Structure formats: structure tokens, C-alpha cells
């Protein structure tokens, strides 16, 4: 089935947008949220928050879930679909080989973050326990894959036929020129870890400017614009003040040229 899907994907004309973003705000807010969630036995990961930013950004850019179809030999763009976000899960088999499963959180745009998080975790559990059904894969129109988990800096994954776009997140690390700097030096200069995101899209129904603007919107949300993290906290029943006051270490760096102590 995977081989068949890969063959079919070669017929999809794709292009890819790249965007590298600072993740210090994302990290600081995530840690603040998890301090509270720890008492409930819950945890929010980078992937949860990135995935939710994709869902929220897709509400502003519905073109990113526009799909291509042919009817009686004529091309059509299918509009106004729900955000059915596929989550790529790497499954290691008993023999050490790997397979990739991409179940979807259906109607993600109709959920709040608490519901999204619950659905996300349920799908991951079903994937690990080999309990997915055919319905779990149906209707996916945008996907998230995280090759950064194995150190990949940036990726251009295959876009499966019938989908609009696939977003890939690279590894979270300091820029290469700062890899050997001390933690104190990095904090003094306000250097942030970064992550490269890519958007590979069906170029028949999505244009480069639209994909680029979508990634910009994802970045804005992950930087905390429009109360992104406060809304996440509210959905989880967490007081927003503690999240608002959680700032990255780089934010406390002195101005360039200022005397250091």
C-alpha cells in the first residue's frame, strides 16, 4: 500500500516553501504549561503546539486544505473542507524495521486545544497498539511530519495524492555557528534555538505566496501573537497569567554593546 501511494504521489506537481523560526518562546511557554499539567499527569509537547498552530493558521488560510480532483476529465479545486490533520507516526516493528502511519484528527478546526490534545494522544496510542482502522486514514487533507526527531534539519516529504499539503518540522537546535558556544555566552547574546519548517503543497491548487504566508502565520502564532498560548491555557483550564509571564531566556539579554557583569 505504501509503495502504491508513493507511485501515485509522483503524479502530484509539488513545490516547497521553507521558513526557519526561533523556538525560544515556544519552549518557554511549553515549559510553563507543563509545570501546571504535571499535577494532572499530562504533558504538552513541541509537536502538540506546532500541530495546533497549523490548525489555527489553516483557519486563516483555508487554501491550505484546498484539494485537487478530476471529474469527467475536468480539473476541480475542492474548497471549504474541514481541517483533517494527519499526524505521521514512525512505528518500529519487533524486527527493528520501521513503518510510517499517518492517521488523521478529523475536523481539527472544530475542536478546542484540550479536545485536539486528547484526540492526538488517542491516535498515537492506537497507532502504537496497532488498533487503527481504515477510517482513521480517510479524508486527510494536510499532514504534519517530524523528521527533526532524528536530527534532520529540513525535509521535503512526498505529498500523497488527494492531500493539499504536508508540513515538516526539522530539528530544534542552535544555528551551526553557535554550536560550540557556552550556555552563558548564548544567553548573554540572546541566541535562540531554531527550527526549519517546510510546506510541500499541491501546486495545482496552492500557490507559493499562499504557502509562504501560511508558514508566516504559523510562526506568528508560535511566537505568541494574538494570545495563542493564553488560549491554549484557557482550553486546558490553566490561569493565563503564568503563561503570559513566561519569557524565554533570550528576552533578558542586554542590548548589544551594553556592559556585561
RAZI-V702628 format. One record per backbone hydrogen bond with DSSP energy under -1.0 kcal/mol. NH is the residue of the N-H (numbers start at 1). CO is the residue of the C=O. If there is no record, write none. Layout:
NH_CO + NH_CO
This chain:
5_1 + 6_2 + 7_3 + 8_4 + 9_5 + 11_8 + 12_9 + 15_201 + 17_199 + 19_197 + 21_195 + 23_193 + 27_23 + 28_24 + 29_25 + 30_26 + 31_27 + 32_28 + 33_29 + 34_30 + 35_31 + 37_33 + 38_34 + 40_37 + 41_38 + 42_37 + 49_45 + 50_46 + 51_47 + 52_48 + 53_49 + 54_50 + 55_51 + 56_52 + 57_53 + 58_54 + 61_57 + 64_61 + 65_62 + 66_63 + 67_78 + 69_76 + 71_74 + 74_71 + 76_69 + 78_67 + 84_82 + 85_105 + 86_142 + 87_103 + 88_144 + 89_101 + 91_99 + 93_97 + 96_93 + 99_91 + 101_89 + 104_136 + 105_85 + 108_83 + 110_107 + 111_108 + 116_112 + 117_113 + 118_114 + 119_115 + 120_116 + 121_117 + 122_118 + 123_119 + 124_120 + 125_121 + 126_122 + 127_123 + 128_124 + 129_125 + 130_127 + 131_126 + 136_133 + 137_134 + 141_84 + 142_84 + 143_165 + 144_86 + 145_167 + 148_169 + 149_146 + 150_147 + 151_148 + 152_147 + 163_160 + 164_141 + 165_141 + 166_200 + 167_143 + 168_198 + 169_145 + 170_196 + 171_152 + 173_194 + 178_175 + 179_176 + 181_178 + 186_182 + 187_183 + 188_184 + 189_185 + 191_186 + 194_173 + 195_21 + 197_19 + 198_168 + 199_17 + 200_166 + 201_15 + 202_164 + 203_13 + 205_202 + 206_202 + 211_207 + 212_208 + 213_209 + 214_210 + 215_211 + 216_212 + 217_213 + 218_214 + 219_215 + 220_216 + 221_217 + 222_218 + 223_219 + 224_221 + 225_220 + 228_225 + 231_227 + 232_228 + 233_229 + 234_230 + 235_231 + 236_232 + 237_234 + 238_233 + 244_240 + 245_241 + 246_243 + 251_248 + 252_249 + 253_250 + 258_255
